[in-house]
Amino acid sequence: MKKTVTIKENHVFRRMYNKAPSAVTPLLVVYCRRNRLDHNRLGVTVSTKLGGAVVRNRCRRRLREVYRLAQPRLRQGYDVVIVARTRCAGAPWPKLTAAFDKACRQLGLMEEAQQG
């Protein structure tokens, strides 16, 4: 299993928030923008409004896993930032995966060749 490449620099997050297209669902917001690499990079943001450290870390882990499972179906060469919304904390797993898939389809991040 390959490790996910993560975004850690604050200036990259700020650029994504300002210039990248976004897709909004009740559970999360996804920003995506082309990078000049041959692989995707992931950034996850969880606000302190969501709850304590345990709740925030659980949300982060769940969102990383949603991304990891969807990775083979995603186009390569993008920076993806996922922002957890308040409802993400108590959302059931199927709704979380469906919300991420819906947002990725809105942004054109899904590989359409595999669905046909």
TORDOGU-932371 format. One record per atom (N, C-alpha, C): atom name; residue number from 0; y negated, x, z negated. Coordinates in steps of 0.001 Angstrom, whole numbers, always signed. Layout:
% residues N
atome=CA	num=NUM	Y=Y	X=X	Z=Z
...
***
This chain:
% residues 116
atome=N	num=0	Y=+1177	X=+848	Z=+0
atome=CA	num=0	Y=+0	X=+0	Z=+0
atome=C	num=0	Y=-1238	X=+892	Z=+0
atome=N	num=1	Y=-2119	X=+655	Z=+976
atome=CA	num=1	Y=-3334	X=+1445	Z=+1082
atome=C	num=1	Y=-4361	X=+963	Z=+73
atome=N	num=2	Y=-5159	X=+1902	Z=-414
atome=CA	num=2	Y=-6217	X=+1558	Z=-1348
atome=C	num=2	Y=-7434	X=+1061	Z=-574
atome=N	num=3	Y=-8104	X=+50	Z=-1106
atome=CA	num=3	Y=-9301	X=-495	Z=-469
atome=C	num=3	Y=-10466	X=+465	Z=-656
atome=N	num=4	Y=-11208	X=+702	Z=+415
atome=CA	num=4	Y=-12398	X=+1550	Z=+352
atome=C	num=4	Y=-13536	X=+678	Z=-168
atome=N	num=5	Y=-14221	X=+1152	Z=-1202
atome=CA	num=5	Y=-15242	X=+333	Z=-1846
atome=C	num=5	Y=-16645	X=+859	Z=-1566
atome=N	num=6	Y=-17611	X=-56	Z=-1696
atome=CA	num=6	Y=-19026	X=+291	Z=-1596
atome=C	num=6	Y=-19534	X=+466	Z=-3016
atome=N	num=7	Y=-20190	X=+1577	Z=-3290
atome=CA	num=7	Y=-20663	X=+1839	Z=-4640
atome=C	num=7	Y=-22174	X=+2066	Z=-4718
atome=N	num=8	Y=-22801	X=+2413	Z=-3597
atome=CA	num=8	Y=-24213	X=+2770	Z=-3608
atome=C	num=8	Y=-25094	X=+1527	Z=-3638
atome=N	num=9	Y=-26105	X=+1552	Z=-4498
atome=CA	num=9	Y=-27003	X=+419	Z=-4656
atome=C	num=9	Y=-27795	X=+138	Z=-3377
atome=N	num=10	Y=-28206	X=+1173	Z=-2660
atome=CA	num=10	Y=-29003	X=+955	Z=-1448
atome=C	num=10	Y=-28199	X=+237	Z=-371
atome=N	num=11	Y=-26891	X=+437	Z=-340
atome=CA	num=11	Y=-26054	X=-280	Z=+630
atome=C	num=11	Y=-25992	X=-1766	Z=+264
atome=N	num=12	Y=-25847	X=-2071	Z=-1023
atome=CA	num=12	Y=-25844	X=-3472	Z=-1462
atome=C	num=12	Y=-27180	X=-4132	Z=-1127
atome=N	num=13	Y=-28288	X=-3465	Z=-1409
atome=CA	num=13	Y=-29611	X=-4037	Z=-1131
atome=C	num=13	Y=-29797	X=-4299	Z=+360
atome=N	num=14	Y=-29362	X=-3358	Z=+1198
atome=CA	num=14	Y=-29466	X=-3545	Z=+2639
atome=C	num=14	Y=-28631	X=-4741	Z=+3093
atome=N	num=15	Y=-27448	X=-4902	Z=+2517
atome=CA	num=15	Y=-26585	X=-6044	Z=+2867
atome=C	num=15	Y=-27263	X=-7358	Z=+2493
atome=N	num=16	Y=-27817	X=-7431	Z=+1289
atome=CA	num=16	Y=-28461	X=-8667	Z=+849
atome=C	num=16	Y=-29657	X=-9022	Z=+1731
atome=N	num=17	Y=-30405	X=-8016	Z=+2193
atome=CA	num=17	Y=-31613	X=-8266	Z=+2970
atome=C	num=17	Y=-31356	X=-8519	Z=+4454
atome=N	num=18	Y=-30395	X=-7814	Z=+5043
atome=CA	num=18	Y=-30265	X=-7841	Z=+6499
atome=C	num=18	Y=-28960	X=-8416	Z=+7029
atome=N	num=19	Y=-27932	X=-8523	Z=+6216
atome=CA	num=19	Y=-26631	X=-8960	Z=+6727
atome=C	num=19	Y=-26536	X=-10483	Z=+6761
atome=N	num=20	Y=-25847	X=-11020	Z=+7762
atome=CA	num=20	Y=-25603	X=-12459	Z=+7761
atome=C	num=20	Y=-24671	X=-12831	Z=+6612
atome=N	num=21	Y=-24807	X=-14063	Z=+6112
atome=CA	num=21	Y=-23994	X=-14473	Z=+4976
atome=C	num=21	Y=-23378	X=-15829	Z=+5223
atome=N	num=22	Y=-22282	X=-16087	Z=+4528
atome=CA	num=22	Y=-21628	X=-17390	Z=+4538
atome=C	num=22	Y=-21480	X=-17827	Z=+3087
atome=N	num=23	Y=-21885	X=-19063	Z=+2800
atome=CA	num=23	Y=-21908	X=-19560	Z=+1427
atome=C	num=23	Y=-20860	X=-20641	Z=+1263
atome=N	num=24	Y=-20062	X=-20544	Z=+204
atome=CA	num=24	Y=-19131	X=-21595	Z=-207
atome=C	num=24	Y=-19434	X=-21900	Z=-1668
atome=N	num=25	Y=-18892	X=-22983	Z=-2208
atome=CA	num=25	Y=-19156	X=-23284	Z=-3625
atome=C	num=25	Y=-18649	X=-22208	Z=-4595
atome=N	num=26	Y=-17668	X=-21410	Z=-4185
atome=CA	num=26	Y=-17076	X=-20424	Z=-5083
atome=C	num=26	Y=-17626	X=-19007	Z=-4901
atome=N	num=27	Y=-18059	X=-18681	Z=-3682
atome=CA	num=27	Y=-18492	X=-17310	Z=-3419
atome=C	num=27	Y=-19424	X=-17244	Z=-2223
atome=N	num=28	Y=-20097	X=-16108	Z=-2105
atome=CA	num=28	Y=-20946	X=-15807	Z=-955
atome=C	num=28	Y=-20418	X=-14510	Z=-351
atome=N	num=29	Y=-20278	X=-14485	Z=+981
atome=CA	num=29	Y=-19783	X=-13292	Z=+1661
atome=C	num=29	Y=-20857	X=-12796	Z=+2622
atome=N	num=30	Y=-21199	X=-11520	Z=+2503
atome=CA	num=30	Y=-22105	X=-10850	Z=+3431
atome=C	num=30	Y=-21271	X=-9873	Z=+4249
atome=N	num=31	Y=-21534	X=-9782	Z=+5543
atome=CA	num=31	Y=-20820	X=-8779	Z=+6335
atome=C	num=31	Y=-21767	X=-8165	Z=+7355
atome=N	num=32	Y=-21558	X=-6878	Z=+7599
atome=CA	num=32	Y=-22387	X=-6143	Z=+8549
atome=C	num=32	Y=-21560	X=-5010	Z=+9122
atome=N	num=33	Y=-21752	X=-4729	Z=+10399
atome=CA	num=33	Y=-20998	X=-3642	Z=+11029
atome=C	num=33	Y=-21351	X=-2305	Z=+10391
atome=N	num=34	Y=-20330	X=-1507	Z=+10196
atome=CA	num=34	Y=-20569	X=-121	Z=+9818
atome=C	num=34	Y=-20074	X=+733	Z=+10983
atome=N	num=35	Y=-20355	X=+1977	Z=+10973
atome=CA	num=35	Y=-19952	X=+2817	Z=+12105
atome=C	num=35	Y=-18655	X=+3554	Z=+11805
atome=N	num=36	Y=-17794	X=+2902	Z=+11070
atome=CA	num=36	Y=-16513	X=+3490	Z=+10685
atome=C	num=36	Y=-15383	X=+2703	Z=+11356
atome=N	num=37	Y=-14173	X=+3215	Z=+11247
atome=CA	num=37	Y=-13032	X=+2515	Z=+11836
atome=C	num=37	Y=-12284	X=+1672	Z=+10807
atome=N	num=38	Y=-12874	X=+1495	Z=+9632
atome=CA	num=38	Y=-12239	X=+691	Z=+8592
atome=C	num=38	Y=-13296	X=-141	Z=+7872
atome=N	num=39	Y=-12828	X=-1119	Z=+7125
atome=CA	num=39	Y=-13730	X=-1973	Z=+6349
atome=C	num=39	Y=-13995	X=-1350	Z=+4984
atome=N	num=40	Y=-15147	X=-1699	Z=+4412
atome=CA	num=40	Y=-15459	X=-1312	Z=+3042
atome=C	num=40	Y=-15793	X=-2582	Z=+2277
atome=N	num=41	Y=-15415	X=-2638	Z=+1015
atome=CA	num=41	Y=-15593	X=-3830	Z=+192
atome=C	num=41	Y=-16512	X=-3552	Z=-989
atome=N	num=42	Y=-17405	X=-4497	Z=-1263
atome=CA	num=42	Y=-18212	X=-4478	Z=-2467
atome=C	num=42	Y=-18093	X=-5833	Z=-3146
atome=N	num=43	Y=-17943	X=-5849	Z=-4447
atome=CA	num=43	Y=-17821	X=-7100	Z=-5201
atome=C	num=43	Y=-18913	X=-7124	Z=-6263
atome=N	num=44	Y=-19632	X=-8252	Z=-6341
atome=CA	num=44	Y=-20698	X=-8420	Z=-7316
atome=C	num=44	Y=-20415	X=-9649	Z=-8155
atome=N	num=45	Y=-20471	X=-9475	Z=-9472
atome=CA	num=45	Y=-20271	X=-10587	Z=-10402
atome=C	num=45	Y=-21404	X=-10548	Z=-11421
atome=N	num=46	Y=-22143	X=-11630	Z=-11526
atome=CA	num=46	Y=-23299	X=-11692	Z=-12410
atome=C	num=46	Y=-22878	X=-11873	Z=-13864
atome=N	num=47	Y=-23758	X=-11458	Z=-14772
atome=CA	num=47	Y=-23485	X=-11660	Z=-16195
atome=C	num=47	Y=-23579	X=-13138	Z=-16573
atome=N	num=48	Y=-24158	X=-13966	Z=-15711
atome=CA	num=48	Y=-24216	X=-15412	Z=-15961
atome=C	num=48	Y=-22827	X=-16031	Z=-15962
atome=N	num=49	Y=-21888	X=-15346	Z=-15337
atome=CA	num=49	Y=-20528	X=-15886	Z=-15203
atome=C	num=49	Y=-19798	X=-15938	Z=-16532
atome=N	num=50	Y=-20099	X=-15009	Z=-17424
atome=CA	num=50	Y=-19422	X=-14978	Z=-18712
atome=C	num=50	Y=-19378	X=-13563	Z=-19255
atome=N	num=51	Y=-18507	X=-13369	Z=-20225
atome=CA	num=51	Y=-18360	X=-12058	Z=-20841
atome=C	num=51	Y=-17636	X=-11089	Z=-19928
atome=N	num=52	Y=-17447	X=-9884	Z=-20419
atome=CA	num=52	Y=-16835	X=-8825	Z=-19622
atome=C	num=52	Y=-15428	X=-9184	Z=-19167
atome=N	num=53	Y=-14670	X=-9856	Z=-20015
atome=CA	num=53	Y=-13296	X=-10221	Z=-19665
atome=C	num=53	Y=-13293	X=-11179	Z=-18478
atome=N	num=54	Y=-14159	X=-12176	Z=-18515
atome=CA	num=54	Y=-14237	X=-13164	Z=-17435
atome=C	num=54	Y=-14718	X=-12502	Z=-16149
atome=N	num=55	Y=-15735	X=-11659	Z=-16245
atome=CA	num=55	Y=-16268	X=-10992	Z=-15050
atome=C	num=55	Y=-15234	X=-10067	Z=-14423
atome=N	num=56	Y=-14535	X=-9306	Z=-15242
atome=CA	num=56	Y=-13518	X=-8404	Z=-14700
atome=C	num=56	Y=-12365	X=-9166	Z=-14074
atome=N	num=57	Y=-12007	X=-10302	Z=-14644
atome=CA	num=57	Y=-10948	X=-11125	Z=-14066
atome=C	num=57	Y=-11376	X=-11647	Z=-12697
atome=N	num=58	Y=-12626	X=-12099	Z=-12591
atome=CA	num=58	Y=-13154	X=-12550	Z=-11295
atome=C	num=58	Y=-13125	X=-11408	Z=-10280
atome=N	num=59	Y=-13556	X=-10234	Z=-10698
atome=CA	num=59	Y=-13551	X=-9078	Z=-9803
atome=C	num=59	Y=-12145	X=-8763	Z=-9307
atome=N	num=60	Y=-11190	X=-8753	Z=-10203
atome=CA	num=60	Y=-9800	X=-8465	Z=-9818
atome=C	num=60	Y=-9274	X=-9499	Z=-8844
atome=N	num=61	Y=-9553	X=-10773	Z=-9107
atome=CA	num=61	Y=-9071	X=-11842	Z=-8227
atome=C	num=61	Y=-9703	X=-11745	Z=-6847
atome=N	num=62	Y=-10999	X=-11445	Z=-6778
atome=CA	num=62	Y=-11664	X=-11334	Z=-5480
atome=C	num=62	Y=-11162	X=-10126	Z=-4693
atome=N	num=63	Y=-10907	X=-9019	Z=-5385
atome=CA	num=63	Y=-10339	X=-7858	Z=-4694
atome=C	num=63	Y=-8956	X=-8171	Z=-4138
atome=N	num=64	Y=-8171	X=-8948	Z=-4881
atome=CA	num=64	Y=-6834	X=-9312	Z=-4413
atome=C	num=64	Y=-6908	X=-10273	Z=-3229
atome=N	num=65	Y=-7835	X=-11213	Z=-3258
atome=CA	num=65	Y=-8029	X=-12118	Z=-2116
atome=C	num=65	Y=-8348	X=-11301	Z=-870
atome=N	num=66	Y=-9246	X=-10337	Z=-1021
atome=CA	num=66	Y=-9615	X=-9477	Z=+98
atome=C	num=66	Y=-8423	X=-8647	Z=+566
atome=N	num=67	Y=-7674	X=-8084	Z=-358
atome=CA	num=67	Y=-6530	X=-7236	Z=-4
atome=C	num=67	Y=-5495	X=-8010	Z=+805
atome=N	num=68	Y=-5235	X=-9256	Z=+406
atome=CA	num=68	Y=-4247	X=-10054	Z=+1126
atome=C	num=68	Y=-4759	X=-10495	Z=+2493
atome=N	num=69	Y=-6071	X=-10657	Z=+2646
atome=CA	num=69	Y=-6650	X=-11074	Z=+3924
atome=C	num=69	Y=-6916	X=-9893	Z=+4848
atome=N	num=70	Y=-6872	X=-8688	Z=+4350
atome=CA	num=70	Y=-7226	X=-7484	Z=+5102
atome=C	num=70	Y=-6529	X=-7371	Z=+6468
atome=N	num=71	Y=-5229	X=-7647	Z=+6592
atome=CA	num=71	Y=-4601	X=-7508	Z=+7917
atome=C	num=71	Y=-5161	X=-8470	Z=+8966
atome=N	num=72	Y=-5751	X=-9569	Z=+8538
atome=CA	num=72	Y=-6295	X=-10563	Z=+9472
atome=C	num=72	Y=-7761	X=-10342	Z=+9796
atome=N	num=73	Y=-8405	X=-9375	Z=+9151
atome=CA	num=73	Y=-9837	X=-9137	Z=+9346
atome=C	num=73	Y=-10076	X=-8096	Z=+10437
atome=N	num=74	Y=-11204	X=-8269	Z=+11145
atome=CA	num=74	Y=-11628	X=-7250	Z=+12097
atome=C	num=74	Y=-12035	X=-6005	Z=+11334
atome=N	num=75	Y=-11857	X=-4864	Z=+11976
atome=CA	num=75	Y=-12159	X=-3593	Z=+11317
atome=C	num=75	Y=-13558	X=-3109	Z=+11706
atome=N	num=76	Y=-14137	X=-2282	Z=+10848
atome=CA	num=76	Y=-15440	X=-1702	Z=+11121
atome=C	num=76	Y=-16591	X=-2481	Z=+10508
atome=N	num=77	Y=-16354	X=-3161	Z=+9376
atome=CA	num=77	Y=-17388	X=-3958	Z=+8727
atome=C	num=77	Y=-17520	X=-3574	Z=+7256
atome=N	num=78	Y=-18732	X=-3724	Z=+6741
atome=CA	num=78	Y=-18964	X=-3695	Z=+5305
atome=C	num=78	Y=-18948	X=-5144	Z=+4848
atome=N	num=79	Y=-18190	X=-5441	Z=+3814
atome=CA	num=79	Y=-18071	X=-6799	Z=+3297
atome=C	num=79	Y=-18475	X=-6782	Z=+1829
atome=N	num=80	Y=-19418	X=-7649	Z=+1460
atome=CA	num=80	Y=-19821	X=-7792	Z=+64
atome=C	num=80	Y=-19527	X=-9231	Z=-349
atome=N	num=81	Y=-18782	X=-9374	Z=-1438
atome=CA	num=81	Y=-18452	X=-10694	Z=-1979
atome=C	num=81	Y=-19224	X=-10875	Z=-3282
atome=N	num=82	Y=-19959	X=-11970	Z=-3370
atome=CA	num=82	Y=-20704	X=-12297	Z=-4584
atome=C	num=82	Y=-20054	X=-13527	Z=-5208
atome=N	num=83	Y=-19578	X=-13382	Z=-6438
atome=CA	num=83	Y=-18935	X=-14494	Z=-7133
atome=C	num=83	Y=-19991	X=-15475	Z=-7620
atome=N	num=84	Y=-19718	X=-16764	Z=-7444
atome=CA	num=84	Y=-20606	X=-17785	Z=-7978
atome=C	num=84	Y=-19987	X=-18335	Z=-9260
atome=N	num=85	Y=-20720	X=-19183	Z=-9951
atome=CA	num=85	Y=-20309	X=-19636	Z=-11281
atome=C	num=85	Y=-18936	X=-20298	Z=-11286
atome=N	num=86	Y=-18643	X=-21097	Z=-10285
atome=CA	num=86	Y=-17367	X=-21821	Z=-10246
atome=C	num=86	Y=-16169	X=-20916	Z=-9988
atome=N	num=87	Y=-16408	X=-19701	Z=-9587
atome=CA	num=87	Y=-15328	X=-18765	Z=-9279
atome=C	num=87	Y=-14462	X=-18469	Z=-10502
atome=N	num=88	Y=-15080	X=-18496	Z=-11680
atome=CA	num=88	Y=-14369	X=-18116	Z=-12903
atome=C	num=88	Y=-13168	X=-19012	Z=-13179
atome=N	num=89	Y=-13313	X=-20310	Z=-12959
atome=CA	num=89	Y=-12213	X=-21220	Z=-13271
atome=C	num=89	Y=-11505	X=-21779	Z=-12062
atome=N	num=90	Y=-11767	X=-21207	Z=-10896
atome=CA	num=90	Y=-11195	X=-21753	Z=-9666
atome=C	num=90	Y=-9708	X=-21428	Z=-9544
atome=N	num=91	Y=-8909	X=-22390	Z=-9082
atome=CA	num=91	Y=-7498	X=-22083	Z=-8827
atome=C	num=91	Y=-7350	X=-21151	Z=-7624
atome=N	num=92	Y=-6267	X=-20408	Z=-7604
atome=CA	num=92	Y=-6032	X=-19397	Z=-6574
atome=C	num=92	Y=-6091	X=-19952	Z=-5148
atome=N	num=93	Y=-5440	X=-21080	Z=-4824
atome=CA	num=93	Y=-5496	X=-21571	Z=-3441
atome=C	num=93	Y=-6919	X=-21890	Z=-2976
atome=N	num=94	Y=-7753	X=-22422	Z=-3866
atome=CA	num=94	Y=-9136	X=-22729	Z=-3488
atome=C	num=94	Y=-9936	X=-21450	Z=-3262
atome=N	num=95	Y=-9655	X=-20425	Z=-4045
atome=CA	num=95	Y=-10356	X=-19151	Z=-3897
atome=C	num=95	Y=-10019	X=-18511	Z=-2552
atome=N	num=96	Y=-8745	X=-18496	Z=-2198
atome=CA	num=96	Y=-8348	X=-17915	Z=-909
atome=C	num=96	Y=-8886	X=-18742	Z=+250
atome=N	num=97	Y=-8870	X=-20061	Z=+110
atome=CA	num=97	Y=-9393	X=-20924	Z=+1173
atome=C	num=97	Y=-10892	X=-20715	Z=+1356
atome=N	num=98	Y=-11622	X=-20537	Z=+260
atome=CA	num=98	Y=-13069	X=-20313	Z=+347
atome=C	num=98	Y=-13367	X=-18987	Z=+1046
atome=N	num=99	Y=-12608	X=-17951	Z=+720
atome=CA	num=99	Y=-12831	X=-16655	Z=+1365
atome=C	num=99	Y=-12506	X=-16731	Z=+2853
atome=N	num=100	Y=-11396	X=-17382	Z=+3206
atome=CA	num=100	Y=-11024	X=-17519	Z=+4616
atome=C	num=100	Y=-12079	X=-18305	Z=+5393
atome=N	num=101	Y=-12584	X=-19365	Z=+4782
atome=CA	num=101	Y=-13610	X=-20185	Z=+5437
atome=C	num=101	Y=-14874	X=-19356	Z=+5693
atome=N	num=102	Y=-15302	X=-18601	Z=+4695
atome=CA	num=102	Y=-16504	X=-17775	Z=+4840
atome=C	num=102	Y=-16307	X=-16713	Z=+5926
atome=N	num=103	Y=-15133	X=-16104	Z=+5966
atome=CA	num=103	Y=-14863	X=-15076	Z=+6979
atome=C	num=103	Y=-14836	X=-15674	Z=+8381
atome=N	num=104	Y=-14294	X=-16863	Z=+8522
atome=CA	num=104	Y=-14305	X=-17526	Z=+9829
atome=C	num=104	Y=-15731	X=-17847	Z=+10267
atome=N	num=105	Y=-16580	X=-18284	Z=+9332
atome=CA	num=105	Y=-17982	X=-18581	Z=+9665
atome=C	num=105	Y=-18702	X=-17333	Z=+10170
atome=N	num=106	Y=-18363	X=-16187	Z=+9607
atome=CA	num=106	Y=-19023	X=-14934	Z=+9985
atome=C	num=106	Y=-18367	X=-14266	Z=+11190
atome=N	num=107	Y=-17261	X=-14810	Z=+11671
atome=CA	num=107	Y=-16555	X=-14204	Z=+12795
atome=C	num=107	Y=-15801	X=-12952	Z=+12410
atome=N	num=108	Y=-15386	X=-12877	Z=+11173
atome=CA	num=108	Y=-14686	X=-11691	Z=+10664
atome=C	num=108	Y=-13177	X=-11763	Z=+10888
atome=N	num=109	Y=-12654	X=-12962	Z=+11104
atome=CA	num=109	Y=-11210	X=-13133	Z=+11286
atome=C	num=109	Y=-10816	X=-12751	Z=+12713
atome=N	num=110	Y=-9652	X=-12142	Z=+12841
atome=CA	num=110	Y=-9086	X=-11844	Z=+14156
atome=C	num=110	Y=-8549	X=-13144	Z=+14729
atome=N	num=111	Y=-9092	X=-13588	Z=+15842
atome=CA	num=111	Y=-8681	X=-14856	Z=+16427
atome=C	num=111	Y=-7399	X=-14725	Z=+17238
atome=N	num=112	Y=-7047	X=-13525	Z=+17671
atome=CA	num=112	Y=-5865	X=-13333	Z=+18523
atome=C	num=112	Y=-4586	X=-13694	Z=+17800
atome=N	num=113	Y=-4528	X=-13509	Z=+16482
atome=CA	num=113	Y=-3306	X=-13783	Z=+15740
atome=C	num=113	Y=-3105	X=-15276	Z=+15494
atome=N	num=114	Y=-4166	X=-16077	Z=+15598
atome=CA	num=114	Y=-4025	X=-17509	Z=+15346
atome=C	num=114	Y=-3508	X=-18235	Z=+16579
atome=N	num=115	Y=-3656	X=-17680	Z=+17769
atome=CA	num=115	Y=-3299	X=-18361	Z=+19014
atome=C	num=115	Y=-1906	X=-18197	Z=+19313
***
